[in-house]
Amino acid sequence: MKQFFIFVKKECLHIWRDRRTLFILIWMPIVQIILYGFALTNEVKNSKIAIFDQSKDDATREISNKIAASRYFNLVKNVYSYNDIEATFKQGKIRLAVVFPKNFRDDLLHTNHAQIQLIADASDPNTANTLTNYAAAIINDYQQSLNNNEKLPYTINTQLRMLYNPELKGAYNFVPGVMALVLMLVCAMMTSIAIVREKELGTMEVILVSPLRPFLIIIAKTIPYLLVSVLNIACILLLSVYVLDVPITGNLGLLIGESILFTITSLSIGILISNGAKTQQTAMFTSMMSLFLPTLLFSGFLFPVENMPLPLQIISNIVPAKWYYIIVKSVMIKGLGFTAVWKETLILIGMTLVLLFVSIRNFKIRLA
């Protein structure tokens, strides 16, 4: 075991002396979690809107003020004709227009019925649908306050309850996905060059003549990166809680344990790539191209897996990030325990064992 720890020490010193690698290992995850955490969001905020008020009464002014005061909208101008609305849309200055007809307040008080027209830019259908829903909710809130709890005949009130994320923050969805993406890329890319670097530097001969077995050599090379990854996990969780305002509602120890398991899976993939690559550039390119897109597309945090065709759903099952994403959402966001994620945990353990077995089998003890 003394020789094993000497190998581990050698790898740790190599990482410490290579400041560029150390910078990538420590700072890239921090930058990515902050950047992706704020940039990748499905929330629609501060959308520019225009209001065409033909009534100009107390009711329309109150509704307009409510809409303008919302964090979802930013009132940029008042328009005075439908032609003005169309021209403003063509200029790309607004995403939504709110139109109040003439005699709005009188119609509302005398006939108990009034109309408001919402015109949205549907070139982005998801955003248009979201904005109209936001505006309709504000208008409905005004209607409820106007009724003063007096129930009108044949009125159906819908009560909404949003579980786990009542404020509908986009970070609750993207932080687990970003955690999977960051850990997968950093761990796999760094370990993918671990063995091939020794070949390029000509030190692989020294390693091969050592009494250590291939299994111990591979483990010795992954332990330093595992230790750095634990530090990355701590940084990511701290940033998620204190910068992105995503609480850890479940067991912290379980979350860290599952993150370490996923890290080991990612390290195993990197070692497998490193065994087959001949140069560091090839290893880095292979890990980037073969892991980035599958993690981004098939993990489920950008696009729901259940919406994909059946063949793609089957392919997504071999992407480790998919199972880790489910685990993080269940533990971190929903506050569930191990009984809710045991299946995903076993799948990651099985993937790790298979990857390590293949890596050891493919480890060449003779240089060509």
Rosetta blueprint (number, residue, H / E / L):
1 M L
2 K H
3 Q H
4 F H
5 F H
6 I H
7 F H
8 V H
9 K H
10 K H
11 E H
12 C H
13 L H
14 H H
15 I H
16 W H
17 R H
18 D L
19 R H
20 R H
21 T H
22 L H
23 F H
24 I H
25 L H
26 I H
27 W H
28 M H
29 P H
30 I H
31 V H
32 Q H
33 I H
34 I H
35 L H
36 Y H
37 G H
38 F H
39 A H
40 L L
41 T L
42 N L
43 E L
44 V L
45 K L
46 N L
47 S E
48 K E
49 I E
50 A E
51 I E
52 F E
53 D E
54 Q L
55 S L
56 K L
57 D L
58 D H
59 A H
60 T H
61 R H
62 E H
63 I H
64 S H
65 N H
66 K H
67 I H
68 A H
69 A H
70 S L
71 R L
72 Y L
73 F E
74 N E
75 L E
76 V E
77 K E
78 N E
79 V L
80 Y L
81 S L
82 Y H
83 N H
84 D H
85 I H
86 E H
87 A H
88 T H
89 F H
90 K H
91 Q L
92 G L
93 K L
94 I L
95 R L
96 L E
97 A E
98 V E
99 V E
100 F E
101 P L
102 K L
103 N L
104 F H
105 R H
106 D H
107 D H
108 L H
109 L H
110 H H
111 T H
112 N L
113 H L
114 A L
115 Q L
116 I L
117 Q E
118 L E
119 I E
120 A E
121 D L
122 A L
123 S L
124 D L
125 P H
126 N H
127 T H
128 A H
129 N H
130 T H
131 L H
132 T H
133 N H
134 Y H
135 A H
136 A H
137 A H
138 I H
139 I H
140 N H
141 D H
142 Y H
143 Q H
144 Q H
145 S H
146 L H
147 N H
148 N L
149 N L
150 E L
151 K L
152 L L
153 P L
154 Y L
155 T L
156 I L
157 N L
158 T L
159 Q L
160 L L
161 R L
162 M L
163 L L
164 Y L
165 N L
166 P L
167 E L
168 L L
169 K L
170 G L
171 A H
172 Y H
173 N H
174 F H
175 V H
176 P H
177 G H
178 V H
179 M H
180 A H
181 L H
182 V H
183 L H
184 M H
185 L H
186 V H
187 C H
188 A H
189 M H
190 M H
191 T H
192 S H
193 I L
194 A H
195 I H
196 V H
197 R H
198 E H
199 K H
200 E H
201 L H
202 G L
203 T L
204 M H
205 E H
206 V H
207 I H
208 L H
209 V L
210 S L
211 P L
212 L L
213 R L
214 P H
215 F H
216 L H
217 I H
218 I H
219 I H
220 A H
221 K H
222 T H
223 I H
224 P H
225 Y H
226 L H
227 L H
228 V H
229 S H
230 V H
231 L H
232 N H
233 I H
234 A H
235 C H
236 I H
237 L H
238 L H
239 L H
240 S H
241 V H
242 Y H
243 V L
244 L L
245 D L
246 V L
247 P L
248 I L
249 T L
250 G L
251 N L
252 L H
253 G H
254 L H
255 L H
256 I H
257 G H
258 E H
259 S H
260 I H
261 L H
262 F H
263 T H
264 I H
265 T H
266 S H
267 L H
268 S H
269 I H
270 G H
271 I H
272 L H
273 I H
274 S H
275 N H
276 G H
277 A L
278 K L
279 T L
280 Q H
281 Q H
282 T H
283 A H
284 M H
285 F H
286 T H
287 S H
288 M H
289 M H
290 S H
291 L H
292 F H
293 L H
294 P H
295 T H
296 L H
297 L H
298 F H
299 S L
300 G L
301 F L
302 L L
303 F L
304 P L
305 V H
306 E H
307 N H
308 M L
309 P L
310 L H
311 P H
312 L H
313 Q H
314 I H
315 I H
316 S H
317 N L
318 I L
319 V L
320 P H
321 A H
322 K H
323 W H
324 Y H
325 Y H
326 I H
327 I H
328 V H
329 K H
330 S H
331 V H
332 M H
333 I H
334 K L
335 G L
336 L L
337 G L
338 F H
339 T H
340 A H
341 V H
342 W H
343 K H
344 E H
345 T H
346 L H
347 I H
348 L H
349 I H
350 G H
351 M H
352 T H
353 L H
354 V H
355 L H
356 L H
357 F H
358 V H
359 S H
360 I H
361 R H
362 N H
363 F L
364 K L
365 I L
366 R L
367 L L
368 A L
